[in-house]
């Protein structure tokens, strides 16, 4: 399947018409804008998480994010990254188009949006103090994909 066909089947499964704007498509899922991009045999998903906390909270947040990236335990199969242009945190993921159809696409983007929403809440309310128990349970932050 190519990106154009995937966007069509995803839209059909969602019961709406999705526009393929030159190899990109945006969906608003529960207040999270998920961007889908054509990447040849892959689809690239991205969602903005938001700006990191002030400097005094960065080390603890980045440690939590790096632990969450380990084997994708706390990211639902995605990766957390920082946009070098504006410093905002983003969630990013690739998936093979050949593995997807409309229904699997709905499940993928829904889980991705859920993961992004969880990280938005964590980043927005992040405190540099470590909670009781020793550290943030990053592998429990989001359900696995």
C-alpha positions as a Python dict, from the first residue, in 0.01 Angstrom:
ca = {
    (1, 'X'): (0, 0, 0),
    (2, 'X'): (122, 350, -70),
    (3, 'X'): (58, 662, 137),
    (4, 'X'): (-225, 788, -83),
    (5, 'X'): (-415, 458, -51),
    (6, 'X'): (-343, 442, 321),
    (7, 'X'): (-489, 790, 381),
    (8, 'X'): (-797, 692, 180),
    (9, 'X'): (-847, 366, 377),
    (10, 'X'): (-783, 545, 708),
    (11, 'X'): (-1043, 808, 620),
    (12, 'X'): (-1292, 538, 518),
    (13, 'X'): (-1239, 358, 850),
    (14, 'X'): (-1288, 686, 1038),
    (15, 'X'): (-1595, 774, 832),
    (16, 'X'): (-1445, 1098, 704),
    (17, 'X'): (-1254, 1234, 410),
    (18, 'X'): (-887, 1294, 484),
    (19, 'X'): (-686, 1523, 261),
    (20, 'X'): (-345, 1418, 140),
    (21, 'X'): (-174, 1757, 116),
    (22, 'X'): (141, 1677, -79),
    (23, 'X'): (238, 1372, 123),
    (24, 'X'): (112, 1495, 459),
    (25, 'X'): (-213, 1469, 650),
    (26, 'X'): (-319, 1598, 990),
    (27, 'X'): (-575, 1448, 1228),
    (28, 'X'): (-710, 1593, 1551),
    (29, 'X'): (-764, 1311, 1799),
    (30, 'X'): (-888, 1405, 2144),
    (31, 'X'): (-719, 1745, 2123),
    (32, 'X'): (-389, 1611, 1986),
    (33, 'X'): (-289, 1693, 1629),
    (34, 'X'): (-123, 1387, 1478),
    (35, 'X'): (66, 1454, 1157),
    (36, 'X'): (111, 1171, 907),
    (37, 'X'): (386, 1205, 645),
    (38, 'X'): (469, 997, 340),
    (39, 'X'): (812, 838, 387),
    (40, 'X'): (828, 605, 84),
    (41, 'X'): (732, 259, 217),
    (42, 'X'): (673, 405, 562),
    (43, 'X'): (433, 643, 730),
    (44, 'X'): (591, 890, 972),
    (45, 'X'): (374, 1009, 1263),
    (46, 'X'): (454, 1314, 1473),
    (47, 'X'): (284, 1513, 1747),
    (48, 'X'): (403, 1814, 1943),
    (49, 'X'): (429, 1752, 2317),
    (50, 'X'): (524, 2107, 2410),
    (51, 'X'): (805, 2309, 2559),
    (52, 'X'): (1018, 2152, 2832),
    (53, 'X'): (1006, 2289, 3187),
    (54, 'X'): (1250, 2556, 3307),
    (55, 'X'): (1618, 2467, 3333),
    (56, 'X'): (1593, 2336, 3689),
    (57, 'X'): (1364, 2054, 3575),
    (58, 'X'): (1538, 1957, 3253),
    (59, 'X'): (1778, 1696, 3382),
    (60, 'X'): (1504, 1499, 3559),
    (61, 'X'): (1269, 1524, 3260),
    (62, 'X'): (1536, 1425, 3009),
    (63, 'X'): (1640, 1130, 3226),
    (64, 'X'): (1275, 1019, 3238),
    (65, 'X'): (1238, 1062, 2860),
    (66, 'X'): (1555, 868, 2785),
    (67, 'X'): (1442, 585, 3010),
    (68, 'X'): (1104, 589, 2836),
    (69, 'X'): (1278, 562, 2496),
    (70, 'X'): (1462, 248, 2612),
    (71, 'X'): (1300, -38, 2421),
    (72, 'X'): (1009, 205, 2373),
    (73, 'X'): (873, 104, 2715),
    (74, 'X'): (725, 441, 2796),
    (75, 'X'): (656, 573, 2448),
    (76, 'X'): (423, 318, 2291),
    (77, 'X'): (679, 231, 2023),
    (78, 'X'): (762, 594, 1942),
    (79, 'X'): (1058, 818, 2020),
    (80, 'X'): (1072, 1145, 2212),
    (81, 'X'): (1281, 1417, 2051),
    (82, 'X'): (1350, 1789, 2071),
    (83, 'X'): (1295, 2015, 1772),
    (84, 'X'): (1629, 2197, 1739),
    (85, 'X'): (1460, 2504, 1591),
    (86, 'X'): (1223, 2589, 1877),
    (87, 'X'): (1319, 2353, 2162),
    (88, 'X'): (975, 2186, 2182),
    (89, 'X'): (946, 1818, 2263),
    (90, 'X'): (788, 1595, 1998),
    (91, 'X'): (677, 1233, 1978),
    (92, 'X'): (771, 1057, 1653),
    (93, 'X'): (711, 714, 1506),
    (94, 'X'): (752, 524, 1179),
    (95, 'X'): (545, 228, 1061),
    (96, 'X'): (556, 19, 744),
    (97, 'X'): (264, 95, 514),
    (98, 'X'): (245, -271, 408),
    (99, 'X'): (143, -361, 765),
    (100, 'X'): (-150, -121, 768),
    (101, 'X'): (-505, -102, 649),
    (102, 'X'): (-778, 139, 757),
    (103, 'X'): (-864, -37, 1084),
    (104, 'X'): (-503, -93, 1186),
    (105, 'X'): (-434, 269, 1095),
    (106, 'X'): (-712, 389, 1325),
    (107, 'X'): (-568, 181, 1609),
    (108, 'X'): (-216, 311, 1539),
    (109, 'X'): (-307, 682, 1530),
    (110, 'X'): (-537, 648, 1832),
    (111, 'X'): (-266, 486, 2043),
    (112, 'X'): (-13, 739, 1919),
    (113, 'X'): (-244, 1027, 2017),
    (114, 'X'): (-304, 866, 2358),
    (115, 'X'): (72, 840, 2412),
    (116, 'X'): (125, 1203, 2305),
    (117, 'X'): (-152, 1317, 2539),
    (118, 'X'): (5, 1127, 2829),
    (119, 'X'): (343, 1289, 2761),
    (120, 'X'): (185, 1634, 2725),
    (121, 'X'): (33, 1595, 3070),
    (122, 'X'): (358, 1464, 3217),
    (123, 'X'): (570, 1744, 3067),
    (124, 'X'): (321, 2019, 3154),
    (125, 'X'): (306, 1906, 3517),
    (126, 'X'): (663, 1785, 3553),
    (127, 'X'): (828, 1847, 3887),
    (128, 'X'): (1203, 1801, 3928),
    (129, 'X'): (1146, 1629, 4262),
    (130, 'X'): (1150, 1251, 4235),
    (131, 'X'): (823, 1094, 4352),
    (132, 'X'): (819, 846, 4639),
    (133, 'X'): (952, 516, 4514),
    (134, 'X'): (1276, 658, 4378),
    (135, 'X'): (1206, 763, 4018),
    (136, 'X'): (938, 820, 3758),
    (137, 'X'): (794, 487, 3641),
    (138, 'X'): (849, 567, 3272),
    (139, 'X'): (767, 212, 3163),
    (140, 'X'): (422, 253, 3315),
    (141, 'X'): (343, 595, 3166),
    (142, 'X'): (179, 463, 2853),
    (143, 'X'): (44, 134, 2738),
    (144, 'X'): (256, -63, 2497),
    (145, 'X'): (170, -63, 2129),
}
